[in-house]
């Protein structure tokens, strides 16, 4: 008869490779941020939501890499002149700055142009960025895209 402890040890070794330690959780900002919600909260009378969506991915390892993207399309209803895309992007950046400030992460840097902006942030073991781009399409529509990335240092036990 063979040693049952040998079988038990071999089974334990084989099964240990099947189970990974769960990754470190993402920041609340990464988990909860919604560009569409920020725009909705701005109550811009010229913009009416038409469609939107998004997706995400996660790559595990010593550093957990996460990515979320979203897009939203709005119908522009012109009021008293032409909708000012540059002014809207500037206002949107200010609102996103407030969301980041309220989330508790540290804002490490930012930049903007007429039709886009980016923000870099960090928190204990996390570094992340948000990029937002907006443009008028088809004459009376405005489209927003965002990409949020976050890297998390996995804690070894």
C-alpha positions as CSV (number, residue, x, y, z in Angstrom):
1,X,0.0,0.0,0.0
2,X,1.3,3.4,-0.9
3,X,1.6,6.2,1.6
4,X,-1.7,8.3,1.8
5,X,0.3,11.3,3.1
6,X,2.2,11.4,-0.2
7,X,-1.1,11.5,-2.2
8,X,-2.4,14.2,0.1
9,X,0.7,16.3,-0.2
10,X,0.7,15.9,-4.0
11,X,-3.0,16.8,-4.2
12,X,-2.3,19.9,-2.1
13,X,0.6,21.0,-4.3
14,X,-1.5,20.6,-7.5
15,X,-4.5,22.4,-6.1
16,X,-2.5,25.3,-4.7
17,X,-1.7,26.4,-8.3
18,X,-5.5,26.5,-9.1
19,X,-6.3,29.2,-6.6
20,X,-5.1,32.7,-6.9
21,X,-5.2,35.3,-4.1
22,X,-7.9,37.8,-5.0
23,X,-6.5,41.1,-6.4
24,X,-6.4,44.3,-4.3
25,X,-9.6,46.2,-4.7
26,X,-9.8,49.2,-6.9
27,X,-10.4,52.7,-5.5
28,X,-13.9,53.9,-5.0
29,X,-13.3,56.5,-7.7
30,X,-12.5,53.8,-10.3
31,X,-15.4,51.6,-9.2
32,X,-18.1,54.4,-9.0
33,X,-17.1,57.0,-11.5
34,X,-19.6,57.7,-14.3
35,X,-19.0,60.4,-16.8
36,X,-22.6,60.3,-17.9
37,X,-23.7,60.9,-14.3
38,X,-21.4,63.9,-14.1
39,X,-22.9,65.4,-17.3
40,X,-26.4,64.6,-16.1
41,X,-25.7,66.4,-12.8
42,X,-24.5,69.5,-14.7
43,X,-28.0,69.9,-16.1
44,X,-26.9,71.4,-19.5
45,X,-30.2,72.4,-21.2
46,X,-28.6,72.1,-24.7
47,X,-27.7,68.4,-24.3
48,X,-30.2,65.6,-24.4
49,X,-28.9,62.0,-23.8
50,X,-29.3,59.7,-26.8
51,X,-27.1,56.7,-26.1
52,X,-24.1,55.4,-24.2
53,X,-22.2,52.4,-23.1
54,X,-18.8,51.1,-22.2
55,X,-16.7,48.2,-21.0
56,X,-13.7,47.3,-19.0
57,X,-10.9,44.9,-18.4
58,X,-8.6,43.7,-15.6
59,X,-5.2,42.1,-15.8
60,X,-3.9,40.2,-12.7
61,X,-0.3,40.0,-11.6
62,X,2.0,41.7,-9.1
63,X,0.4,44.9,-10.5
64,X,-3.3,44.7,-11.2
65,X,-4.1,46.7,-14.3
66,X,-7.7,47.9,-14.7
67,X,-9.3,49.8,-17.6
68,X,-12.8,51.2,-18.1
69,X,-14.0,53.0,-21.1
70,X,-17.3,54.7,-21.8
71,X,-19.0,56.7,-24.5
72,X,-22.1,58.8,-24.6
73,X,-23.9,60.6,-27.4
74,X,-26.1,63.7,-26.8
75,X,-28.4,65.6,-29.1
76,X,-27.6,69.3,-29.2
77,X,-30.6,71.6,-28.9
78,X,-29.3,75.1,-29.9
79,X,-30.5,77.8,-27.6
80,X,-29.6,81.5,-27.9
81,X,-26.7,81.0,-30.3
82,X,-24.4,78.0,-30.9
83,X,-23.5,75.3,-28.3
84,X,-19.9,76.1,-27.1
85,X,-18.1,72.8,-27.0
86,X,-14.9,74.3,-25.5
87,X,-16.8,76.0,-22.7
88,X,-18.7,72.7,-22.0
89,X,-15.4,70.7,-21.8
90,X,-13.9,73.3,-19.4
91,X,-17.0,73.1,-17.2
92,X,-17.0,69.3,-17.4
93,X,-13.3,69.2,-16.2
94,X,-14.2,71.4,-13.2
95,X,-17.0,69.0,-12.3
96,X,-14.8,66.0,-12.7
97,X,-12.2,67.7,-10.5
98,X,-14.8,68.0,-7.8
99,X,-15.7,64.3,-8.0
100,X,-12.1,63.4,-7.7
101,X,-11.6,65.7,-4.7
102,X,-14.7,64.2,-3.0
103,X,-13.5,60.6,-3.6
104,X,-10.4,61.0,-1.3
105,X,-7.7,60.2,-3.9
106,X,-4.9,62.7,-4.5
107,X,-4.9,64.6,-7.8
108,X,-1.3,64.4,-9.1
109,X,-1.6,66.3,-12.4
110,X,-3.9,67.4,-15.1
111,X,-4.1,69.1,-18.5
112,X,-6.6,70.2,-21.0
113,X,-7.2,71.4,-24.5
114,X,-10.2,72.7,-26.4
115,X,-11.8,69.2,-26.8
116,X,-10.2,67.0,-24.2
117,X,-8.7,66.8,-20.7
118,X,-6.8,64.3,-18.6
119,X,-6.3,63.8,-14.9
120,X,-3.8,61.7,-12.9
121,X,-4.5,60.5,-9.4
122,X,-3.1,58.3,-6.7
123,X,-4.1,56.6,-3.5
124,X,-2.5,54.1,-1.2
125,X,-1.0,51.5,-3.6
126,X,-3.0,52.8,-6.6
127,X,-2.1,55.1,-9.5
128,X,-4.7,56.1,-12.1
129,X,-5.6,58.4,-14.9
130,X,-8.8,59.6,-16.7
131,X,-8.9,60.9,-20.2
132,X,-12.0,62.6,-21.7
133,X,-12.5,63.7,-25.3
134,X,-15.6,65.4,-26.7
135,X,-16.6,66.5,-30.2
136,X,-19.6,67.6,-32.2
137,X,-20.7,65.0,-34.7
138,X,-23.3,65.0,-37.5
139,X,-24.0,68.7,-37.0
140,X,-26.4,68.4,-34.0
141,X,-24.8,65.7,-31.9
142,X,-22.1,65.8,-29.3
143,X,-20.1,62.7,-28.4
144,X,-18.0,62.1,-25.3
145,X,-15.5,59.3,-24.8
146,X,-13.6,58.5,-21.6
147,X,-10.9,56.0,-20.6
148,X,-10.0,55.4,-17.0
149,X,-7.0,53.3,-16.1
150,X,-5.8,52.2,-12.7
151,X,-2.8,50.2,-11.5
152,X,-2.8,48.6,-8.1
153,X,0.2,47.1,-6.5
154,X,-0.8,43.6,-5.3
155,X,0.1,43.0,-1.6
156,X,2.0,39.7,-1.2
157,X,1.0,37.6,1.8
